[in-house]
Amino acid sequence: MKIAIVTDSTSYLSKEEKEKYNIHVVPIPVIIDGKSYNEGIDISTEEFYDKLRNSESFPSTSQPPMGEMINTYNQLADEGYDAVISIHLASTISGFYNSLVSLAPTIENIKVIPYNSELTVKLMGNLAIEASKMAQKHESIDEIIANLDQIRSTINEVFVVDDLQNLVRGGRLSNASAFLGSLLKIKPLLTFDNKTNEIVAFEKVRSRKKALKRTEELFKAAVDEADYPIKAIVINANDPESGKLWGEKIQEMYPDMTIEQSYFGPVVGTHLGEKALALGWMIDSDK
Ligand code: MYR
C-alpha cells in the first residue's frame, strides 16, 4: 500500500525536510488588515512580524478551505497513493482536525486518515517525519498510527510569551481569567495541559529570565525521569539570537543530546506574538 503523509504549514518543516521525507504541506491562512496570506507561500516569517508590528488590527488565522483539502487528496490519489495520513494541529486550538474528520469519509478515491497531533509547530513536524520514514519502509497504516501515538505521548513543551494579549485575544488560553488581573506584570509558563490538551498557564514567574530558568528545571526533571533518549527543540518567534543562546545553554547541560532550532511562523506567531520562546522535548527515535 502506498501511503502519503500530509501535514500543515504550522509544522514549520524546512524545504530540505519536506523534500527528503516527501511530506505534502497544506498552508494555513493568516489574515492581516483584511488580506489573507498563505503561510510559507506568499508571506515569509520576517514579513509577517514586520506586518504584525505595523498592522492596524490584530491579525487572525483560519482553517484552510475544505475545497483545497479535497484537491490535495485527489491529487495524491492521481499520483497513485492508496491512503493518506493527514497530521494536523491540535483540535483544542483549531477546528481544522474536526473538519477533516467530517470530510474524510466523503473522499472516495483515496483513504484519508486525519491524525490529531495534539500540538503544533516543529514537534508536530517531527511526528510527520517519523510517519514518513515508516511509510517509506512500507509499514502499514496501523503500525504508523501506533508509532505516532507512542511518540506523541513523549512530547512535552513549555513556552513563554512576551505579551499574553495575543493568546488571550485569539481565545487560545483556556485559563486566561485566572491570570487577567496580573497580565502585564507576569510571564507565566504555558503548556498544553496533559489531560485536557488545552493551552494553560501553569506557573507565574516575574521575568523572562526566571521563566527560562524554571523551564530548564522542568526539562531536567523530565530528562531524569524518562527511560528513553530525549531530544530538545528550541523555538523562537523572530528572535533567533535568544533561541540560539538558550539552545547553547541546554547543550552545555546535555552535551550528547540533539538540540534542534526552530521558529514560530506567521500562523502560530499570530497567537503568541513576537519574542515568544519555547522548549519542546520528545523521544529521540534516532538513538
Ligand atoms: C485556525 O485558525 O483554526 C488555524 C490556526 C490556529 C493556530 C493556533 C495556534 C495557537 C498557539 C499554539 C502555541 C504552540 C506553542 C508550542
Boltz pocket constraint, residues with backbone or C-beta under 6 A from the ligand:
constraints:
  - pocket:
      binder: B
      contacts: [[A, 28], [A, 29], [A, 61], [A, 62], [A, 63], [A, 89], [A, 93], [A, 94], [A, 95], [A, 96], [A, 120], [A, 121], [A, 157], [A, 159], [A, 172], [A, 267], [A, 268], [A, 271], [A, 272], [A, 278]]
      max_distance: 6.0
